[in-house]
Amino acid sequence: MPSRRRPVGAIIEPREESEITLSVLVPVYNEERTVAEILRLVREVPIRKEIIVVDDYSTDGTRAILAEEEAHPDTRVFYHAVNRGKGGALRTALQHVTGDIVIIQDADLEYDPRDYHALLRPILEGRSKVVYGSRFLGEHKAMYFWHSVGNKFLTLVTNILFDTTLTDMETCYKVFTVDIARHLNIQQMRWGIDPEITAKILRQGLRIYEVPISYNGREFWEGKKIAWTDAFVVLKTLVRYRFFN
């Protein structure tokens, strides 16, 4: 079972929101319809921040839009020469983090940056070093039935394997103190990224604190990329990091 000992560095001193810099990691692939809007919404959140965008070799008009976004002083954009998947994009982004707290932000408008304040609060109050935004605890969500079933099943498997009580392992909104983020050593390049991150955190004995968030899910015709077949990758990754790695 995961360690029950207090992890080294698990204690965090309370801080004010004005004292920290938030590093927002935005992996992007073929999001020409939404990327400018999500970056605008991120900038509107009144928190000192750096925005690190990684384009994962988009083939639509995303790169032209990002070239304009680079004019903003709080935004840095990095471009992959080949498609490496979301995990690969996050690996690149983590190499350039300079902030105190790190959050993952998808570029598809499913997740609302106005939830940042609530997501940061448990860390700022010294209650946890890791926070997940749960779509199933929030009151305002638009999620298709089978997507909901799939997410709940994968979370249940996570809870069984790691003896925890999460409600949303697959959420995009994962928030970490920078020391935790830098030691994730991400290996999974595509849809194994969420179970890998979760498994590595839980194996350290760290507590994952969940807060409610809003959610506006997309369908495949709207650009959603994950499919049912990816669930097998998630399950394989959970088992691997629980028993073998």
C-alpha positions as CSV (number, residue, x, y, z in Angstrom):
1,M,0.0,0.0,0.0
2,P,1.1,3.6,-0.4
3,S,3.3,5.0,2.4
4,R,1.6,6.3,5.5
5,R,4.7,8.1,6.8
6,R,4.7,11.9,6.5
7,P,6.6,12.7,3.3
8,V,9.7,14.8,3.5
9,G,8.7,18.4,2.8
10,A,5.0,17.7,3.3
11,I,4.5,20.7,5.6
12,I,3.9,24.0,3.9
13,E,3.7,27.4,5.5
14,P,0.6,29.4,4.9
15,R,1.0,32.3,2.4
16,E,-1.1,35.1,0.9
17,E,-2.2,34.9,-2.7
18,S,-0.3,38.2,-3.3
19,E,2.9,36.5,-2.3
20,I,3.1,33.8,-4.9
21,T,3.5,33.5,-8.6
22,L,1.3,31.0,-10.4
23,S,2.8,29.0,-13.3
24,V,0.0,28.1,-15.7
25,L,0.9,25.3,-18.0
26,V,-1.1,25.2,-21.2
27,P,-0.6,22.2,-23.6
28,V,-2.1,22.9,-26.9
29,Y,-2.9,20.8,-30.0
30,N,-5.2,22.0,-32.8
31,E,-7.2,24.4,-30.7
32,E,-7.4,27.4,-33.1
33,R,-11.1,27.9,-32.1
34,T,-10.4,28.3,-28.4
35,V,-6.8,29.0,-27.6
36,A,-7.0,32.8,-27.8
37,E,-10.1,32.9,-25.6
38,I,-8.7,30.6,-22.9
39,L,-5.5,32.7,-22.7
40,R,-7.6,35.8,-22.4
41,L,-9.6,34.2,-19.5
42,V,-6.4,33.1,-17.8
43,R,-4.9,36.6,-18.0
44,E,-8.1,38.1,-16.5
45,V,-7.6,36.2,-13.2
46,P,-6.1,38.8,-10.8
47,I,-3.2,36.7,-9.7
48,R,0.5,37.3,-10.5
49,K,1.3,34.6,-13.0
50,E,3.4,33.3,-15.9
51,I,1.7,31.5,-18.7
52,I,3.7,28.7,-20.4
53,V,2.2,27.4,-23.6
54,V,3.5,24.4,-25.5
55,D,2.2,23.8,-29.0
56,D,2.4,20.1,-29.7
57,Y,2.9,20.4,-33.4
58,S,-0.6,21.7,-34.3
59,T,-1.6,21.4,-37.9
60,D,-4.5,23.9,-38.0
61,G,-4.2,27.6,-37.5
62,T,-3.1,27.4,-33.8
63,R,0.5,28.3,-34.3
64,A,-0.4,31.6,-36.1
65,I,-2.6,32.6,-33.2
66,L,0.1,31.7,-30.7
67,A,2.6,33.8,-32.6
68,E,0.5,36.8,-31.7
69,E,0.0,35.7,-28.1
70,E,3.7,35.8,-27.6
71,A,3.5,39.6,-27.6
72,H,2.0,39.4,-24.1
73,P,4.8,39.9,-21.5
74,D,3.4,37.2,-19.2
75,T,3.3,34.5,-21.9
76,R,6.0,32.2,-23.3
77,V,5.3,29.8,-26.1
78,F,7.3,26.8,-27.1
79,Y,6.8,24.8,-30.2
80,H,7.3,21.0,-30.7
81,A,8.8,19.9,-34.0
82,V,6.8,16.6,-33.7
83,N,3.7,15.6,-31.9
84,R,4.6,14.2,-28.5
85,G,1.2,14.1,-26.7
86,K,-0.1,16.0,-23.7
87,G,2.5,14.4,-21.4
88,G,5.3,15.5,-23.7
89,A,3.9,19.0,-23.8
90,L,3.8,19.1,-20.0
91,R,7.4,17.8,-19.7
92,T,8.5,20.7,-21.9
93,A,6.5,23.2,-19.9
94,L,7.8,22.1,-16.6
95,Q,11.4,22.7,-17.8
96,H,10.6,26.4,-17.9
97,V,8.6,27.0,-14.7
98,T,9.8,29.8,-12.4
99,G,6.7,30.2,-10.2
100,D,5.8,29.0,-6.8
101,I,2.7,27.0,-7.6
102,V,1.9,25.1,-10.8
103,I,-1.5,24.5,-12.4
104,I,-2.4,22.6,-15.6
105,Q,-4.8,24.3,-17.9
106,D,-6.3,22.7,-21.0
107,A,-6.9,25.0,-24.0
108,D,-10.4,23.8,-24.9
109,L,-12.6,26.0,-22.6
110,E,-13.9,23.0,-20.7
111,Y,-12.3,24.3,-17.5
112,D,-12.9,27.9,-16.1
113,P,-9.9,29.8,-14.9
114,R,-12.1,31.7,-12.5
115,D,-11.8,28.6,-10.3
116,Y,-8.1,29.4,-9.7
117,H,-8.7,31.2,-6.4
118,A,-10.6,28.2,-4.9
119,L,-7.9,25.8,-6.2
120,L,-5.1,27.7,-4.7
121,R,-6.7,28.2,-1.3
122,P,-5.8,24.8,0.3
123,I,-2.1,25.3,-0.6
124,L,-2.0,28.9,0.5
125,E,-3.6,27.9,3.8
126,G,-1.0,25.2,4.4
127,R,-3.4,22.3,4.2
128,S,-1.9,20.4,1.2
129,K,0.8,20.6,-1.5
130,V,-1.5,19.1,-4.1
131,V,-5.0,20.1,-5.1
132,Y,-7.3,18.6,-7.7
133,G,-10.4,20.3,-9.1
134,S,-13.3,17.9,-9.0
135,R,-16.0,18.1,-11.7
136,F,-18.1,15.8,-9.6
137,L,-18.1,17.9,-6.5
138,G,-19.1,21.1,-8.4
139,E,-22.7,22.3,-8.9
140,H,-22.2,23.6,-12.4
141,K,-21.2,20.9,-14.9
142,A,-22.1,19.8,-18.4
143,M,-20.8,16.3,-18.9
144,Y,-22.0,13.6,-21.2
145,F,-23.3,10.4,-19.5
146,W,-20.7,8.0,-20.8
147,H,-17.8,10.4,-20.2
148,S,-19.1,10.6,-16.6
149,V,-19.3,6.8,-16.2
150,G,-15.8,6.4,-17.6
151,N,-14.3,9.0,-15.4
152,K,-15.9,7.6,-12.3
153,F,-14.8,4.0,-13.1
154,L,-11.2,5.1,-13.6
155,T,-11.3,7.0,-10.3
156,L,-12.8,4.0,-8.5
157,V,-9.9,1.9,-9.7
158,T,-7.5,4.5,-8.5
159,N,-9.1,4.5,-5.1
160,I,-9.0,0.7,-4.8
161,L,-5.3,0.5,-5.9
162,F,-4.1,3.4,-3.7
163,D,-6.5,3.3,-0.8
164,T,-7.7,6.8,-1.3
165,T,-11.1,8.6,-1.8
166,L,-10.7,10.8,-4.8
167,T,-13.8,11.8,-6.9
168,D,-12.0,12.9,-10.1
169,M,-8.6,11.4,-10.9
170,E,-8.9,12.4,-14.6
171,T,-9.5,16.2,-14.0
172,C,-7.3,18.6,-15.9
173,Y,-7.1,20.9,-12.9
174,K,-4.1,19.6,-11.0
175,V,-2.3,22.1,-8.8
176,F,1.1,21.5,-7.1
177,T,3.7,23.4,-5.2
178,V,6.7,23.8,-7.5
179,D,8.9,21.3,-5.6
180,I,6.3,18.6,-6.2
181,A,5.9,19.5,-9.8
182,R,9.6,19.5,-10.6
183,H,10.0,16.0,-9.2
184,L,7.2,14.4,-11.1
185,N,9.6,13.1,-13.8
186,I,6.8,12.5,-16.3
187,Q,7.3,9.5,-18.5
188,Q,3.8,9.0,-20.1
189,M,3.5,11.0,-23.3
190,R,-0.2,10.7,-24.0
191,W,-3.3,9.7,-22.0
192,G,-1.3,7.9,-19.3
193,I,-0.3,11.3,-17.9
194,D,-3.2,11.7,-15.4
195,P,-2.8,8.3,-13.7
196,E,1.0,8.6,-13.7
197,I,0.9,11.9,-11.9
198,T,-1.7,10.7,-9.5
199,A,0.0,7.4,-8.7
200,K,3.4,9.1,-8.1
201,I,1.9,11.6,-5.7
202,L,-0.1,9.0,-3.8
203,R,2.9,6.7,-3.6
204,Q,4.8,9.4,-1.8
205,G,2.1,9.5,0.9
206,L,1.1,13.0,-0.1
207,R,-2.5,14.1,0.4
208,I,-4.5,15.2,-2.6
209,Y,-7.0,17.8,-1.6
210,E,-10.1,18.2,-3.9
211,V,-12.2,21.3,-4.4
212,P,-15.4,21.7,-6.5
213,I,-15.0,23.3,-10.0
214,S,-17.3,24.0,-12.8
215,Y,-17.1,22.1,-16.1
216,N,-18.4,22.4,-19.6
217,G,-17.6,19.2,-21.5
218,R,-17.1,18.9,-25.2
219,E,-18.1,16.1,-27.6
220,F,-15.9,14.6,-30.2
221,W,-17.3,16.6,-33.0
222,E,-16.4,19.8,-31.0
223,G,-12.8,18.7,-30.7
224,K,-12.6,16.4,-27.7
225,K,-9.7,14.1,-28.2
226,I,-9.8,11.3,-25.6
227,A,-11.7,8.2,-26.6
228,W,-13.0,5.1,-24.8
229,T,-10.0,3.1,-26.0
230,D,-7.7,5.4,-24.0
231,A,-9.3,4.0,-20.8
232,F,-7.1,0.8,-21.3
233,V,-4.0,3.0,-21.4
234,V,-5.1,4.6,-18.1
235,L,-5.8,1.3,-16.4
236,K,-2.4,-0.1,-17.6
237,T,-0.6,2.9,-16.3
238,L,-2.3,2.8,-12.9
239,V,-1.4,-0.9,-12.4
240,R,2.2,-0.2,-13.6
241,Y,2.8,2.6,-11.1
242,R,1.1,0.8,-8.3
243,F,3.0,-2.5,-8.5
244,F,6.0,-2.2,-10.8
245,N,7.5,1.3,-10.9
